């Protein structure tokens, strides 16, 4: 099941990541404290609707908190950890990173207070920690909560990249760009952008995507989700290639060009099979004549439809129904067989799948 877990914050506030989530994942889990209530973070109604639609909430369990505590304890024992905490991303964040207390164990906060790394903020009822420490704590907690089944995604990739690079330098270990799984998110976002460019649908609105996901949730068929999962799988394959095999920026560009070429070819094949320019009008006319004729509506003149009936006389109602059913089956088969069908459908919301 394509699902993801977001970190380091409690709520997704990045519109680009929200748009990507609507296109790819069944849902996105956010790590929250106990008795937390969702809040609207945007002025735009569609973005708030999107967050409500795709977000799930998870309160860390005791085993997950214990695992994160061990990671924090081990990090503080590393050589150079204090230097890293003080300097890695100092210019990119405020002096303190505020964190909900009950996301972590009491003994974790006790340990950090004794080390002079956590301070209670009475105004917000949160703990304030240095930004690097807060980011690393949430990364460890995200690892624990995500397990092996959820993609870990973040909109703080640059900050995490700086931290990991500096940490590798302090430890005397090589830093491999893209090795951190948190970098899967920007790779997927770039591939989404490329596929939208292929379809010339870069400005597809969040409101349209929200409407599409609502239709997916309400429909009695799994076809919409199958199209989305197929699209996600295609992107994930290329994102994995970037993370696991690309060693240079040139390698990334080559893989992205291959992806764009494959998506263009797939879209061409899809359009050819659907042949929408000629088939869609035929479907609508056939269906109108068939339904009205079966109801006896053509006994009296109806503007436009009577002329159409005369044009199609001799075709017969049963053949029309059979032809329509055949075309609908062929169209459904084509949509379910192509990676670009989900985006194509998103850009053409009037097209039915079944």
Residue, then its C-alpha position, 0 to 999 in steps of 0.5 A: x500500500x503506498x503510504x508515507x510518514x511525514x516529519x519533522x513537524x506535526x503538520x504538513x505546511x508545504x503546498x508542493x508536498x501536499x500536491x505530491x501526496x494527493x497524486x501519489x499516496x493513499x495517506x500521509x501519517x503525521x506524528x502528533x502528541x496525545x490529545x492533539x487536535x488538527x488545525x487549519x494551517x492555510x488560508x486556501x480552502x483547498x489546501x486545508x481540505x487536502x490535508x484533511x483528506x490525506x492525513x492520518x495521525x499517529x501518537x508514538x507508542x512506548x516501544x517507538x519512544x524507547x527506540x528514539x531514546x536509544x538513538x538520541x543517547x548514542x548520538x550524544x556519545x558521538x565525537x563532535x556531536x556538540x559541535x554539530x549541534x551548535x553549528x550545522x544549521x545554525x543560520x537556517x533555523x531559530x535558536x530553538x526548535x520547539x517540541x511537544x514533550x509527550x512525543x518522547x519519553x520523560x527520561x529523554x527530556x531528563x537526560x537532555x535537561x541534565x546535558x543543558x540541551x533542553x529547556x522548558x518553555x512555559x509559554x508554549x508548554x513545549x521543550x526548546x532544543x537546538x535545531x540540529x538536535x530537534x531535527x535528529x530526534x524527529x528523524x529517529x522517531x520517524x524511523x521508529x514510527x514508519x517501520x518498513x512499510x511507510x515512505x519517510x518524507x520531509x520538506x526539510x531535505x536541505x537541512x537534513x542533508x547539511x546535518x548528515x554531511x557534517x556528521x559524516x565529516x566529523x565521524x571520518x566517514x564518506x557521505x553519499x548524496x542521496x543515501x538518506x531515505x528522506x531524500x526520496x521525497x524531493x526525487x519523487x517531487x521532481x519526477x511528478x513535476x516532469x510527468x506534469x510537464x509531459x502532460x502540459x498540466x503543470x498548473x493542475x490545481x490542488x482543488x482539482x486533485x482534491x475533487x479527484x481523490x474524493x471521487x476515488x473515495x466514493x466510487x464503488x470501483x478500485x479502478x481509480x486507485x489502481x491507476x494512482x498506484x500504477x503511476x506511483x510505482x513508475x515514479x518510485x522505480x525511478x526514484x529508487x534508481x536515483x537514490x541507489x545508483x546515481x553517483x553524480x548530478x549528471x547521473x540524476x539528469x540521465x535517469x530523469x531524461x529516461x523517465x521523461x521519455x518513457x512517460x511521453x511514450x506511455x502517454x502517446x500509447x494511451x492516447x492512441x488506444x483511447x482515441x479520445x478525439x473521435x470516440x468520446x463524442x460518439x460515446x455521448x451521442x450513442x448513450x443519449x439516443x439509447x437511453x431516450x429511445x429505450x424510454x420512448x422519448x423519441x416519440x415527440x420531436x426533441x431538438x438535436x436528438x431527433x436529427x441524430x436519431x435520423x442520422x443513426x437510423x438503421x443502426x439499432x438500439x441493441x447494437x448501439x448498447x453493445x458498441x458502447x459497452x465494448x468501447x467502455x471496456x476497451x477504454x477501461x483496459x487502456x486506462x488501467x494498463x498505462x502509467x500516465x493514466x492517473x495524471x491524464x484522468x486528473x487533467x480530464x476530470x470528465x472522463x469516466x474510468x468504468 
